[in-house]
Amino acid sequence: MPMSMAIEENNSNVEYPPGFRFYPTEEELISFYLRHQLNGQLLEKHRVIPLLNIYDSEPWDLPKFAGELCKGDSEQWFFFVARQEREARGGRPSRITATGYWKATGSPVYVYSAANKIIGLKKTMVFYKGRAPTGTKTKWKMNEYRAIDDSTKLRYEFSLCRVYVISGCFRAFDRRPMEIIGGDRNNADQKQKAEEITAAISCSAPATGFCGVSGGRSGMVEEEEIEEANWEWDQIDWP
């Protein structure tokens, strides 16, 4: 159950018991939070995931803007990001900050529901200090999620970003039951979707580890080094 359902709208100073954490799955992030944001519903969700132009700040400054359920979290923070004006006019989004830039790594991957339905797309990015192409890689990373509606249309109005710091540990953001993940891994339809991504995007680097995406590993090693490339959403050949 998404945590926002448990928030009392008129109480802004809720104290949570020790060990309480906001740790949604990727399916909850896309199917509940992002879809409600796209539909203009459940306004109190901004107390959980605020609307923010994250590119106006450096990644290490973002935790102080996090929602109340992520205050004090040292691992991950969530934000809704509106489509930029230049992106709405057909241009590419700018991911440059005052001291550096976010660079896409690997290729975008589908996010599946527990029912093995495509619900969104995830792009992973790394923050570099300085200016391209000579920037210095940092430990700050981000997963950018966009929703795919029932007509397989990619929704651009808002994205949901998970910002986190590489810890060197094995991390699994999606915590669906292993029997579901295992069943998905053997699903032929899912394999076909993965092949479509490979055919649509030409890249010599190995795809980034699937983090909660059906058909791949249930987690990923954050320190994994892969060749990096810039990817745009419109390069995907949607099914």
C-alpha positions, 0 to 999 in steps of 0.5 A: 500500500503506497504510504501516502494513503496513510498520511493525514492531510491536516497533520504536518508534524507527524512523528513516525516510529524508529525504523519507519521508511518510505520505500516504494517499489517501482510499480508503486512509483509509476502506477500510483504516484506518477499516474496520480500526478499526471491526472492531477489527483491526490494533491497531498501526494506532494507532501510525500513526493514534491514537485521540483525542478531538480536541475536548479539545484546540485544533487547534494542539496536535494535532500533538504527539499525532499518530502516529509517521509524522506526527511532524514533519509540518507539513501534516496529521495523522490521528486516530480519533475515537470516537462521543460518548455524547450522539451515541450517545443520539441527540443531536448531537456537540459540537465545542466546544473551550476556545477555539473550535469546529469548524464544518461548511462546505458539504455532505457529499460521498460518497467513492468507491473507484477502482472507483467504489463509494461507500465513505464520506462526508466532511464538511469543517470550519473552526475558529473562535476564540471562540463562535458566531456571532461566532467568528473564522475560522482557517486550521485545517481538518478532513476528517471521514470516516465509512465506509459499509458494503456495505449502504449503512449509515453507520457511526457508531462511529468517524470518521477525521479529517484535520486540516490548515492552509490553506496557500494552495496547490492541494492534492490529497489523493487521488492516484489515476491521472488516467485513473481520475478522468477516467473517473469524472467521466463516469460516469452513475451517479456523476452520479445520486448527486451529484444525490441529495445535492443533492436531499437537502440544501437549501443555497444555497451551492455544494458544497465542492470534491471532494478526491479524490471521484470525479466532482468536481475531483481537488483543491481550492483551500483559500482558496475562500470559500463560505457556511457551514452546519451539516450533520448526517449524518442529513440524507442520503437514503441510496441 
